[in-house]
Amino acid sequence: MTKLFLVLHILAVIVAIGPVAVAASMFPPVARRRLAEPGPGAAEAGAQLRLLHRICQVYALAAVAVPVLGMGVAGMMKVTGDTWVVVSIVLTIIAAVVLGALVLPRQGALLAESDPAPAEGGAGAGVGVVKRTKQLAMYTGIFNLLWAAVTIIMIVRPGSSLNH
């Protein structure tokens, strides 16, 4: 049964976290093109933004299965108190906060800004968009780095009695 839960946990990571990581990483450059340089293709870029944001939202909800299954596996393996599991849980919580409090709301704000006709703000508006999309890219990078760290910890398992 442990192997089944482990397989489900890993599949949940791939199927749920992977799309969020990719779509969230694609969002800032598309938003920058759409908002800082409006023109031909703006409607297509707006549709891309809506799709990328929707992917992030839906798969973020599906990603709840990752820690739930992970805790099930850790419980079955009787390693819930091991350092590598605790650190992974903390990093997962931080990643969820980064996604929920920093990435998704900023995506939503940029998406809302992209829906109406572009404002007549000139170069100053473009600078603000560039700054906000760079900040969003930074938060997305932090989210992705947190998941990379969790993946490494899950493989290396520092402090685990399984290391020989």
N, C-alpha and C positions, 0 to 999 in steps of 0.2 A: 504494500500500500504506500510505503514511503516513496518508492520509485515513481509510482503514478503521480503522487502529489508534486514530486520534484519535477517531473516532465511537464505537468500542468503549469507549475510556477515558471519554469523557463519559457514555455510557449506564451504564457501571459506577458512576460517581459518583452519578448520579441514582437508579439502582435499588438500590444498596447503601448509600451514605452517607445518602441521604434518609430511608429508613425508620428507621435508627438514630437520626438526629437527632430525628425526630418522636417515636418511641416512648420514647426516653430522656428527652425533655422532658416527656412525659405521665406518666412513672412517679412522680416525687416527689409531685405533688398527689394521685394515686390512693392512694399509700402513706400519705400523711398522713391522708386520709379513712378509710382502712381501719384504721389502727393507732391514731391519736390519737382518733378518734371512732367506736369500734366500735358496731355496732347493726344496724338493718335494712339490707340490701344488702351486708353484710360478705362474704358468700360470692361475690357478683357482683364486688365490688372485688378479692377474692383471685384470682378467675379473670382479671380484667383485668390484675392485676400479673403473673401467670404468663405471660400472652400477651405483654405488653409486654417482659418480660425475655427471653422466648424470641426475639422479633423482634430485639432488640438482639444477642443471642448469634449467631443464624444469619446476620444481615446483616453483622455484624462480620467473620465468617469470609469471607463473599462479598466484602467490601470489600478483601480482599487483592488482588483483581484490579485495583483502582484504581492502586496504585503500580506493579504489574508492567506493566500496559499503558502507564502514564505513562512509565516508564523506556524501554519499547520505542519510544514516540513520540519521546521526547527523543533517543534514540540515532539514530533515522532522520533526525531534523531536525539532528543533530549540534550539540545545544545542552546536552548533559549537564553541562558545566562552567560554563554561564552562571549568573550570580548568582540570577536569578529561579527557575531550576530547583533550585539548591542550597537556597535558602531554602524553597521549596515542599517539598522532601524533608525538611528538618529539621522544618518545621511538621507535616508528615504523620506523622513518627515521634513527635513530641510528642503529637499527637492520638491516635495508637494507644496510647501509654503511658497517657494520661489515661483512655481508654476501658477498656483492659485492667486497669489497676492501681487506678483510682479509681472509675469509674462501675459497671462490671459487678460487682465484688465487693460494693459497697455495695448495689446492687440485690438481689443474692443474699442478703445478710444481712437486709435488710428483708423480702424474700420469705419467707425461712425463719421470720422472726418472725411473719409474717402467717398461716402455715399452721395452727399449732395454735390452739386457742381463745384469744381475747385474755386476756392476763394481767390479774389484778386489781391494777393498779398505780396507779389513780386519776389525778389531774391530773399528778403527777410523771412518770409514764410517758409521758403525752401530750407534755409539754415535751421530753423526750428524743427522741421521735419527730419532733417539729416541727424540732428542731435538726438531727437527722440527715438529714431530708428536704430541709431548706434547704441543707445542705452538699452533698448529692447534686445538687440543682438547680444549685448553683454549679459543681460539676465538670462537669455536663452542659453548662452554658452556656459554660464554657471550651472544651470539646470542639467545640461548635457554632461558637464564635468562631474557633477555629483553622481549621476548614474554610471559614468565610467568608473568612478572610485568604488561604488557599490559592487559593480561587476568584478573589479580586481579583487576586492575583499572577499567576495564569494568564491573566487577561484583559489586565491592564495591562503585565505583563512588564517591570518596572523594570530598566534596565541592558541590555535586549535590543537587539540591532542591528536588530530588526524595528520599533522605534519611530522614526518619522520626523516 
